[in-house]
Amino acid sequence: MSARYTMTIRTEFAAAHWLRDYDGPCNRLHGHNWKVDVEVDASGLDALGMGVDFGDIKAATRAITDGLDHRNLNDLPPFDRLNPTAENIAAHLHGELSTRLNDERVRVRAVTLWETDRACVRYTEDDPA
């Protein structure tokens, strides 16, 4: 059995949104202090003995979330056309992080997006066959 390592970081950003076609109060503009957990798998260690430097994961995540911070998500691509649900935001973050971090040894395993302290969504993708 080969070793696998999973590194996890947490960061946060504040942003507003409203849900299109939603029958309830979330169809009005409101905001959240979103928390983002990013899990990254490594199939081995680098020359320093690290799977992935936590600082690299944090930097990649902040590069994406800084563009969302203190903004109305409905005004920003892709959420100007895609409903900015927690599910869609988590999938978007996963996709953006995958393009920045994935290589032959490392891949983004999951993004968990916390809308509140008691409500979150975890987005993953199946391993390629």
N, C-alpha and C positions, 0 to 999 in steps of 0.2 A: 504494500500500500504506500503510495507516495504522499509526502507531506503537503498540506495546504495550510495557508495562513490567511486569516481574515482580519484586516485592519478596519477600525470604525472611527469616524470622527463625527462630531456634532457642531453645527453652526446655526445661525439664525438670521432672519431678516424680517422686516416689517413691511407689509404691503396690503393694499386694499383690493377688493374685487367685488363683483356682483355676478350672480349666476343667471344667465339668460334662460328664459322659458321655465324657470323654477317657480313652483306654486308655494310660496312661503316667504318669510322675511329675508332670506338670503338673496332674493331678487333685487334687493336694495343695496346700494353701496355700503360696504362695511369693511373693517380691517382685521388683520390677525398679526400676532407676533409668531410667525412660522418658525418651527425648529426643523432642521434637516439633519438626519443621520445618513451617512454614506458608508456603505460596506464595500470594501475592495478585497478581492481574493488574489493571492499570489501562489503560484505553484512551486515556489522555492525562494531562496534568499539571494540577495545581491552580494557583492563582494564585501560590503560592510556588515552583512548579517541582518539586513532588513528585507521585509517583503516589499513594502513601499513606505517611503518616508511620510510620516503623518503630515509634515509640512507641505509636501507636494499635493496630497489629497485636499488639505485645507485650502491651498492656493487655487487649485482648479475649481473647487466648489465656490469659493469667494468670487472668483472671476465671473462666474455665472450669476450668483445671487446678488452681487453688487449692482447689476443691471436691473434687478427687480426691486431692490430695497427702496422703501418710501415712494413707491409708485402705485398707480392704479393698473393692475395687471391687464384689465380689459383693453387698455390703450396700447399694449406691447405685443409684437409678434411673438409667438403664434396665437396668443390669447385674444387678439383683436378679431379672430375668426373662430378660434377653438374655445369652448366654454372653459373658464379658469377654475375648474373643480380641483380639489386636492388630488384626485386621481390623475388628471391631465397634467398638473404641475409636476407631480412626482415622476411621471413618465418622461416629461420634457427634461427634467434635471438628469435623469438616468441617461437619456440619449446624448445630451451635451457632455456629460462627464465621460461617457464611454468613448467619445471621439477624442477626448483629451488624454485619457489615462490608459485605455486598453492597449495591450501589446501581446506578444507571444507568451509572456509569463504572468501578466497582470490583467484582471478584468473587473469591471464594476459589477458587484454581485447584486446589490439592492440599494434603493433609496427609500427611506422612510420619512414621510412629511407629516409633521405634527401641526394640525390646525389649532388645537387647544392642548392643554395638558392631559386631556382624557380622550382625544379623538385623533387618530392618525391613519394613514394609508401606507402600505409597504409595496413598492413596485419592484418586480424582478422580471427577468426574461429567461426562458429556457436555454439551456446550453445548446449551442449549435450541434446539429447531428452530423 
